[in-house]
Amino acid sequence: MDTTQTLFETLNPPQRLLMGPGPINAYPRVHQALSQSLIGQYDPVMTGYMNQVQSLYRGVFETNNQQTFLVDGTARSGIEAVLVSILQPGDKVLIPVIGRFGHLLCEIAQRVGAEIKTIDVEWGQVCTAEQVETAIKQFQPKLLATVQGDTSTTMNQPLADIGEVCHRHGVLFYCDATASIAGNELKVDEWHLDAVSAGLQKCLGGPSGSSPVTLSDLCAEVINRRKHVEAGIKAAHHQEGVDCPIQSNYFDLAMIMDYWGPERLNHHTEATSMLYAARECARLFLEEGSNTVIARHKQAGDALAAGLAAMGLRLFGDQSTKMNNVLGVYIPDEVDGDTIRGELLNRFGIEIGTSFGPLHGKIWRIGTMGYNARQECVLTTLAALESILLKYRAKIAPGQAVAAAMEFYR
Ligand SMILES: Cc1ncc(COP(=O)(O)O)c(C=O)c1O
C-alpha cells in the first residue's frame, strides 16, 4: 500500500471563460441534465430517452435518417466508428484535407488498410467541388470523407456542391461536423450526406464525451453487409453479413444500430449521463431554432472579428469561408503567444486557443460557441486581450475593439 496516498481536496475547478476552439462552457441546463439520477439501460424510461435522442438529433442534423444515434466517446469515436464500419481493407477513400482533422481521417483510414487519395489545400483555404469531381473521376472511390469546420484552420468546407457531385457519381459522402454543427448550416439530407458524426463540446454547448452520428439508409445497408453478432447473444434468427466483419468491436456500427434498434441487442452500456447531456443540447438547439442559433454564432463571430481588426490585428485565412464560431488571428510579432494566453488565463480566467502544425506560434484561435456565443463573452474577451497586449507593449490601436464589436449588438 502507498502510505503517502492523499485524498487531495474536494473537486473545485476554477471558473473559466472558455473562448478557445472547444471545449467551451456548457449551457447551465446541460449541467442540470448531467446531474440527474442514473437508471438502468433497459429501463423503459431510459429506452424512451434513447428514442427521444434519436428523434431530437434527426432535427439537429436536418435528416429523416432512421439511423441517428450516439456513439459513446468523444467526437473522435464517432469519426472512427464511421470510417472503420464503412471501409474494408483495400477500399478506396478520397479525403480533401483542409487542416489537422483531415489528416486524422487519413490516419484512421490508413489503419483500416484503405487505399487513400488526398486533395491537399493550403491551410486557410477550402476545397472546390471541381477538384473533388476531377479526383472522383480519376480515383473512383467508395467513400469521400471530409471535415466541415476544421478548427485547426478555422475554415468551413462548403458541402452542398460536393454532396451533389458524390451523389451523381455514386460515392458515399461522410463528414466530420464536430466543430461546425449548430454554429453553421448543416443540411444532411438536402446535401446528400450519407454519414455525419459530431461532438457536443463546440456549438452544441455540452461537454465532450458523446458523438451524435447519422447514417443514410444506403450507408446503413453498406455497414450491415458486414454484420456480425457476438457469441453469447446470438440467436437463431440473426444472420451474418456477407462482407468482412468490422475490425473494431466497440466501434462496430452494425452492432450499435442493433443496440439502438427495436431488438436492443446488447452491446455496450449506454453512457447515461452523457445521453442526458446530449438530449439537453439538442433540446436547447431546437427550442431556440436552428436559424436563430446559427445567426447568434455569426453575430458573435463577426463582432469578435471586427473587434480584433479594429485593434489592428490581422485575421487568418480566407474570411469568406471562415467558420462562424472560431477565428484565427495572427499573434503580433512583438509578443510571445503563450505568454499572452497565460496572462489571459491567470488574470482574467479566460482561455483562448493555441494552434497546430504550420500555424503553431503564429496564430491564436478564439471561439464563440454555444453558451459563449454571447455579447458579454465577446466584449470581455476583447477588453481582456487588449489590456494584456498593451501591458506587453504590442503595437495595437487601443480603445477601438470593444466599440467595434458593440456595433454588432445594437
Ligand atoms: C473538427 C474536429 N474533429 C474532431 C475533433 C475531435 O474531437 P474529440 O477531441 O472530442 O475527440 C475536434 C476537436 O477539436 C475537431 O475540432
The ligand as an ORCA input file, in Angstrom:
! r2SCAN-3c Opt
* xyz 0 1
  C     -13.151     19.177    -36.418
  C     -12.866     18.320    -35.251
  N     -12.998     16.993    -35.373
  C     -12.743     16.163    -34.361
  C     -12.341     16.638    -33.139
  C     -12.024     15.649    -32.056
  O     -12.901     15.758    -31.020
  P     -12.684     14.991    -29.638
  O     -11.498     15.609    -29.004
  O     -13.959     15.222    -28.898
  O     -12.479     13.554    -29.940
  C     -12.203     18.006    -32.948
  C     -11.763     18.556    -31.659
  O     -11.313     19.662    -31.527
  C     -12.480     18.866    -34.037
  O     -12.342     20.205    -33.922
*
